[in-house]
Amino acid sequence: MVTAVFTATAVLTGGASAFACDPRPLPIAGATAVRAADGSYQLSWSPANDVRSVSVYAATHPIEKAQDGVLVAKDATGAVTVTGLAPASRWYFTIVPGGARLGEGVAAKLVDLDGVKNARDLGGYPAADGLRIRWGTIFRTARLTPATATGREELAGLGIKDDVDLRSSAEAAAEGPDPIPAGVTHVAEPVGDPDQAVPPDPNTPPSTGDPIMDNYRLLVSNPNLGHQFVDALAHIADAGQRPLLYHCTGGNHRTGWMTVILLKVLGVPDDVIRQDYLMSSGTVATYLDAAYDQVARDYGSFPAYLAALGVTDRLTRQLRHALLEAPR
């Protein structure tokens, strides 16, 4: 069942078959998708003045041609409520102006994994050169072990190939192995693992009195604690490993900083990076600010910090080629 709601609202991304260098206005802009508690999806967008109506297609994976999906709405003008889709599947939508073959792709930012916190898709964020991050390619979450039977079914629906685990070996042993689907590769990249021999850092910053803030500053000041982030980036750059999911325990601090690094490499604006960071439970702006402050003190700039970690120009090019696309 599909119900059309004819109101005009807006928020993220671009339109039909228009590349970043194309000066023409996009027919569809500001597309968003939000999944409601009842399993329905609220889609909204801002059409150009000459777009009178659109058709909406849905699929369980990102699609190049809208017509490869299922038609779930037509003759809509600014927003639509879509119901009746399989609840355990992740859905991707394409909003197509009348008469066009291609349209604007969008999905829900928050990912439903029952029992798992802080799960979301990094797709849709604006990035370098007027491009944006592809939907359905990179997911971030908290630990997967609390996933319910429904959550495990939803996890299988993401179609991931790699599960990059940032937990320490002690955490993984205490919490148990990730309940990943058959065929998914578990990749252990323990960040700050006490079982690892980490060279002492004579420049360890003094304590702030806040253990979490201290950990952020230490993570930055001692690059030996962060080389797993670069290993994770290499997995992301490998086409054979995507779609890919990465997580720590809470899905906020180590996963949060991993995401900051990835989004910085992709050229995502700072305000968007901060917005994504603060979407996770247990995060506050002062933690991120402390990490940024330590980067400035120790390296002078974020590019210099990335270089110290081992993020090369080649890896940056590979990641941007793999993860970015022109607004369609």
C-alpha positions as CSV (number, residue, x, y, z in Angstrom):
1,M,0.0,0.0,0.0
2,V,1.3,3.5,-0.9
3,T,-0.1,6.7,0.5
4,A,0.8,10.0,-1.1
5,V,1.1,13.1,1.1
6,F,1.2,16.2,-1.1
7,T,3.4,18.6,0.9
8,A,6.8,20.1,0.1
9,T,9.6,19.5,2.5
10,A,13.4,19.0,2.1
11,V,16.9,18.2,3.4
12,L,19.9,16.3,1.6
13,T,21.4,15.6,-1.9
14,G,21.1,16.1,-5.7
15,G,19.1,15.1,-8.8
16,A,18.7,13.3,-12.1
17,S,21.8,12.4,-14.2
18,A,23.6,15.7,-13.4
19,F,27.3,15.6,-12.7
20,A,29.0,18.1,-10.4
21,C,30.4,20.1,-13.3
22,D,26.9,20.5,-14.9
23,P,25.6,24.0,-14.2
24,R,22.0,23.1,-14.8
25,P,19.7,23.0,-11.7
26,L,18.9,19.5,-10.4
27,P,15.3,18.4,-11.0
28,I,15.1,16.9,-7.5
29,A,17.0,18.2,-4.5
30,G,17.0,17.8,-0.7
31,A,15.7,14.2,-0.8
32,T,15.4,12.4,2.6
33,A,14.0,9.1,3.8
34,V,13.0,8.3,7.4
35,R,11.8,4.9,8.5
36,A,8.9,5.2,11.0
37,A,8.3,2.8,13.9
38,D,5.6,1.0,12.0
39,G,8.0,0.2,9.2
40,S,6.7,2.8,6.8
41,Y,9.0,5.3,5.1
42,Q,8.5,9.0,4.9
43,L,10.2,10.4,1.8
44,S,10.5,14.1,1.1
45,W,12.2,16.2,-1.6
46,S,12.2,19.6,-3.2
47,P,11.3,19.5,-6.9
48,A,12.4,22.1,-9.4
49,N,9.8,24.5,-10.7
50,D,9.3,22.6,-13.9
51,V,8.8,19.2,-12.1
52,R,5.1,18.7,-11.6
53,S,5.2,15.1,-10.3
54,V,7.6,12.2,-9.7
55,S,7.6,8.4,-9.5
56,V,9.3,6.6,-6.7
57,Y,10.9,3.2,-7.0
58,A,12.2,1.0,-4.2
59,A,14.8,-1.8,-4.2
60,T,16.8,-3.8,-1.6
61,H,20.1,-2.6,-3.0
62,P,21.2,0.7,-4.6
63,I,20.3,0.7,-8.3
64,E,21.5,2.6,-11.4
65,K,18.2,2.5,-13.3
66,A,15.1,3.3,-11.2
67,Q,13.0,0.9,-13.3
68,D,15.1,-2.0,-11.9
69,G,13.2,-1.4,-8.7
70,V,9.6,-1.7,-7.7
71,L,7.3,1.3,-8.4
72,V,5.9,2.3,-5.0
73,A,4.4,5.8,-5.8
74,K,3.6,7.9,-8.8
75,D,2.2,11.4,-9.4
76,A,3.7,12.6,-6.1
77,T,4.8,16.2,-5.8
78,G,6.8,16.8,-2.6
79,A,6.5,13.9,-0.2
80,V,5.2,10.4,0.0
81,T,4.6,7.7,2.7
82,V,5.5,4.2,1.5
83,T,4.1,1.2,3.4
84,G,4.0,-2.5,2.8
85,L,7.7,-3.1,2.2
86,A,9.4,-6.2,3.8
87,P,10.4,-5.0,7.3
88,A,13.6,-7.0,7.6
89,S,15.1,-5.6,4.3
90,R,17.0,-2.4,3.9
91,W,15.3,-0.3,1.2
92,Y,16.8,2.2,-1.2
93,F,14.6,4.6,-3.1
94,T,14.9,6.5,-6.4
95,I,12.8,9.6,-7.0
96,V,12.3,10.1,-10.8
97,P,10.8,13.2,-12.4
98,G,8.1,12.5,-15.0
99,G,9.6,11.3,-18.3
100,A,13.1,10.7,-16.9
101,R,15.0,7.4,-16.8
102,L,17.3,8.3,-13.9
103,G,16.5,9.9,-10.6
104,E,17.7,10.9,-7.2
105,G,18.7,8.0,-4.9
106,V,18.1,8.2,-1.2
107,A,17.8,5.8,1.8
108,A,17.2,6.1,5.5
109,K,20.3,7.3,7.3
110,L,19.6,5.2,10.4
111,V,19.9,1.5,9.8
112,D,17.5,-0.9,11.6
113,L,19.5,-3.7,13.3
114,D,17.3,-4.8,16.2
115,G,19.5,-4.9,19.4
116,V,22.4,-3.0,17.8
117,K,23.0,0.7,18.7
118,N,24.3,3.5,16.6
119,A,23.8,1.8,13.2
120,R,23.8,4.0,10.1
121,D,24.7,4.3,6.5
122,L,27.4,6.8,5.6
123,G,25.8,7.3,2.2
124,G,24.5,10.6,0.9
125,Y,27.0,12.9,2.6
126,P,28.5,15.7,0.4
127,A,32.2,15.2,-0.3
128,A,35.1,16.4,-2.4
129,D,34.7,17.9,-5.9
130,G,30.9,18.2,-5.6
131,L,30.5,14.4,-5.2
132,R,28.7,12.5,-2.5
133,I,29.2,9.1,-0.7
134,R,27.4,6.2,-2.3
135,W,24.5,4.7,-0.4
136,G,24.7,1.1,0.8
137,T,28.5,0.9,0.7
138,I,29.8,1.7,4.2
139,F,28.0,1.1,7.5
140,R,29.0,2.0,11.0
141,T,27.5,0.4,14.2
142,A,28.1,-0.5,17.8
143,R,29.0,-4.2,18.7
144,L,26.9,-6.7,16.9
145,T,26.6,-9.3,19.7
146,P,23.3,-8.0,21.1
147,A,21.6,-8.4,17.8
148,T,18.2,-10.2,18.2
149,A,17.0,-12.8,15.7
150,T,15.3,-10.0,13.8
151,G,18.5,-7.9,14.0
152,R,20.5,-10.8,12.5
153,E,18.1,-11.1,9.7
154,E,18.4,-7.3,9.1
155,L,22.2,-7.6,9.2
156,A,22.0,-10.3,6.5
157,G,19.9,-7.9,4.4
158,L,22.7,-5.4,4.3
159,G,24.7,-7.7,2.0
160,I,28.1,-6.8,3.7
161,K,31.2,-8.7,2.7
162,D,33.5,-7.6,5.5
163,D,33.0,-7.0,9.2
164,V,35.8,-4.8,10.5
165,D,36.0,-5.2,14.3
166,L,37.8,-2.4,16.2
167,R,37.2,-4.0,19.6
168,S,40.2,-5.1,21.7
169,S,40.9,-8.9,22.0
170,A,39.7,-8.7,25.6
171,E,36.4,-7.1,24.6
172,A,35.9,-9.6,21.8
173,A,36.6,-12.5,24.2
174,A,34.2,-11.2,26.8
175,E,31.4,-10.2,24.4
176,G,31.7,-13.2,22.1
177,P,32.1,-13.4,18.3
178,D,30.1,-11.2,15.9
179,P,26.9,-13.0,14.7
180,I,27.7,-12.3,11.1
181,P,26.1,-14.1,8.2
182,A,27.8,-17.0,6.5
183,G,30.3,-15.8,3.9
184,V,31.0,-12.5,5.6
185,T,34.7,-12.1,6.6
186,H,35.5,-11.0,10.1
187,V,38.5,-8.7,10.2
188,A,40.0,-7.9,13.6
189,E,41.6,-4.5,13.8
190,P,41.8,-3.9,17.6
191,V,42.4,-0.3,18.4
192,G,44.3,0.3,21.6
193,D,44.4,-3.4,22.4
194,P,46.2,-3.9,25.7
195,D,47.5,-7.2,24.3
196,Q,49.4,-5.4,21.7
197,A,52.9,-4.0,22.2
198,V,52.5,-0.3,21.8
199,P,55.7,1.8,22.0
200,P,55.5,4.4,24.7
201,D,54.9,7.9,23.6
202,P,57.0,10.5,25.4
203,N,54.5,13.2,24.3
204,T,51.5,11.7,26.0
205,P,49.3,14.7,26.9
206,P,48.6,15.3,30.6
207,S,45.3,14.1,32.0
208,T,42.2,16.3,31.7
209,G,40.4,14.5,34.5
210,D,38.0,13.0,32.0
211,P,39.1,9.4,31.1
212,I,37.2,9.4,27.8
213,M,38.6,12.8,26.8
214,D,42.1,11.5,27.8
215,N,41.6,8.5,25.5
216,Y,40.7,10.7,22.6
217,R,43.9,12.8,23.1
218,L,46.1,9.8,23.5
219,L,44.6,8.2,20.4
220,V,45.7,11.2,18.4
221,S,49.1,11.8,20.1
222,N,50.4,8.3,19.7
223,P,49.9,7.2,16.0
224,N,50.9,3.7,17.0
225,L,47.5,3.4,18.6
226,G,45.7,4.3,15.4
227,H,47.4,2.4,12.6
228,Q,44.4,0.0,12.6
229,F,42.3,2.8,11.3
230,V,44.5,2.9,8.2
231,D,44.3,-0.9,7.8
232,A,40.5,-0.5,7.9
233,L,40.7,2.2,5.2
234,A,42.6,-0.2,3.0
235,H,39.8,-2.8,3.4
236,I,37.3,-0.2,2.5
237,A,39.2,0.8,-0.6
238,D,39.3,-2.8,-1.8
239,A,36.3,-3.4,-4.1
240,G,36.2,-7.1,-3.0
241,Q,35.4,-6.1,0.6
242,R,32.4,-3.9,0.0
243,P,29.7,-3.3,1.2
244,L,31.5,-3.2,4.5
245,L,30.6,-2.6,8.2
246,Y,32.9,-1.5,10.9
247,H,32.3,-1.2,14.7
248,C,33.8,-1.1,18.1
249,T,31.8,-1.8,21.3
250,G,29.7,1.3,21.8
251,G,29.8,2.5,18.2
252,N,30.7,6.0,19.4
253,H,34.3,6.7,20.4
254,R,36.6,4.5,18.3
255,T,34.0,4.0,15.6
256,G,33.4,7.8,15.8
257,W,37.0,8.7,15.4
258,M,37.4,6.1,12.6
259,T,34.5,7.8,10.8
260,V,36.0,11.3,11.3
261,I,39.2,10.0,9.6
262,L,37.3,8.4,6.8
263,L,35.1,11.4,6.1
264,K,38.1,13.8,6.3
265,V,39.8,11.6,3.6
266,L,36.7,11.8,1.5
267,G,36.5,15.6,1.7
268,V,33.2,15.7,3.7
269,P,32.6,19.2,5.2
270,D,33.5,19.6,8.9
271,D,29.9,20.6,9.9
272,V,28.6,17.3,8.4
273,I,31.4,15.3,10.1
274,R,30.4,16.8,13.5
275,Q,26.7,16.2,12.8
276,D,27.4,12.5,12.1
277,Y,29.6,12.2,15.2
278,L,27.0,13.6,17.5
279,M,24.3,11.3,16.1
280,S,25.8,8.5,18.2
281,S,24.7,8.0,21.8
282,G,27.4,8.7,24.4
283,T,29.1,11.4,22.4
284,V,29.5,15.1,23.2
285,A,31.1,17.9,21.2
286,T,33.9,18.4,23.8
287,Y,35.3,14.9,23.1
288,L,35.6,15.7,19.4
289,D,37.0,19.1,20.1
290,A,39.6,17.6,22.4
291,A,40.7,15.3,19.6
292,Y,40.9,18.1,17.1
293,D,42.8,20.2,19.5
294,Q,45.4,17.4,20.0
295,V,45.7,17.1,16.2
296,A,46.5,20.8,15.9
297,R,49.0,20.7,18.8
298,D,50.9,17.6,17.6
299,Y,50.7,17.7,13.8
300,G,49.6,21.3,12.9
301,S,46.8,20.1,10.6
302,F,44.6,17.2,9.9
303,P,46.3,16.3,6.6
304,A,49.6,16.1,8.5
305,Y,48.0,13.8,11.0
306,L,46.6,11.6,8.2
307,A,50.1,11.4,6.7
308,A,51.6,10.4,10.1
309,L,49.1,7.6,10.3
310,G,50.1,6.4,6.9
311,V,47.2,7.7,4.7
312,T,48.9,8.2,1.3
313,D,47.7,10.2,-1.7
314,R,47.2,6.9,-3.5
315,L,45.0,5.5,-0.7
316,T,43.0,8.8,-0.7
317,R,42.5,8.5,-4.5
318,Q,41.4,4.9,-4.2
319,L,38.9,5.7,-1.4
320,R,37.4,8.6,-3.3
321,H,37.1,6.6,-6.5
322,A,35.5,3.7,-4.6
323,L,33.1,5.6,-2.4
324,L,32.1,8.8,-4.2
325,E,29.6,9.4,-7.0
326,A,28.1,12.4,-8.8
327,P,24.6,13.4,-7.6
328,R,22.2,11.7,-10.1
